[in-house]
Amino acid sequence: MKWKLIAALVAMSLGLFGCGLAAAPCRITSAVLKIVPVVGHIAAAPTDACATVIDP
């Protein structure tokens, strides 16, 4: 009974936060690339666009 409640809560949270969860790899990669001096922001532009498309 308790695991059904937990499963329902997980399903609801995935439904609400699915886009943000899907965009997380793009956002993390973008943040890592932005650390690189001089070219970081330019190199991170495609991953920023990826995250924006997935989670506007």
C-alpha positions in Angstrom: 0.0 0.0 0.0 2.8 2.4 0.9 4.8 1.7 -2.2 1.7 2.6 -4.3 1.5 6.0 -2.7 5.2 6.6 -3.3 4.8 5.4 -7.0 1.9 7.8 -7.4 3.9 10.7 -6.0 6.9 10.0 -8.2 4.6 9.7 -11.3 3.0 13.1 -10.5 6.4 14.8 -9.9 7.7 13.5 -13.2 4.6 14.8 -14.9 5.2 18.2 -13.4 8.9 18.4 -13.7 9.6 16.2 -16.8 10.7 19.0 -19.1 13.1 20.4 -16.5 14.5 16.9 -15.9 14.9 16.3 -19.6 16.7 19.6 -20.0 19.1 19.0 -17.1 21.9 17.4 -19.2 21.9 20.3 -21.6 22.0 22.8 -18.7 24.7 21.0 -16.9 26.9 20.7 -20.0 26.3 24.4 -20.7 27.4 25.3 -17.2 30.6 23.2 -17.5 31.4 24.7 -20.9 30.9 28.3 -19.5 33.7 27.7 -17.1 36.3 27.6 -19.9 37.9 31.1 -20.3 37.4 33.2 -23.4 35.5 30.6 -25.5 33.2 29.1 -22.9 30.1 31.2 -23.6 30.5 30.7 -27.3 30.9 27.0 -27.0 27.9 26.7 -24.6 25.5 28.4 -27.1 24.3 25.2 -28.7 23.6 23.5 -25.3 21.8 26.7 -24.2 19.6 26.4 -27.3 19.0 22.7 -26.6 17.8 23.5 -23.0 15.6 26.4 -24.2 13.9 24.2 -26.8 13.2 21.4 -24.3 12.2 23.6 -21.4 11.2 27.1 -22.6 
